């Protein structure tokens, strides 16, 4: 805005350009002298802090994480404010692909077992209905598989 006034200063009076741009002529002259408002100084300081954290995270942090880092350094700021500044500065976090589990709804020719329980998980006697589930535990070397068998009568683990 101020650079536009600088460029066109010879053609039009500063007061008229300031009125059209809805700023005060005083703010233009302060800009020329290097006197920035407190708000402008805070904005520049916050932009610098955002750029430092963004660069340190190699572009992987979004506005919530950047806001948390800046807060941890003693400068109170909200994630919404950081988001607004990041948009203005053209910064976006790099998105990483998340794990997409196997698509179990693909058509297949395997036999499907009948549903005997039909979501009725109550029973009147012990040892009548057992259920099982399997969990995959990822370790550094490989996956471990954990399965458990539970009696639905008293919810005790059988195996």
Protein Blocks (a to p, Z undefined) as FASTA:
>chain_A
ZZmmmmmmmmpcfklmmmmnopafklmmmmmnopacfklmmmmmmmmmmmmmmmmnnopa
cfklmmmmmmmnopacdfklmmmmmmmnopacddddddddddfkbccfbdcdddfknopa
bdfbehkaccddddddddfklccdddddddfklopafZZ
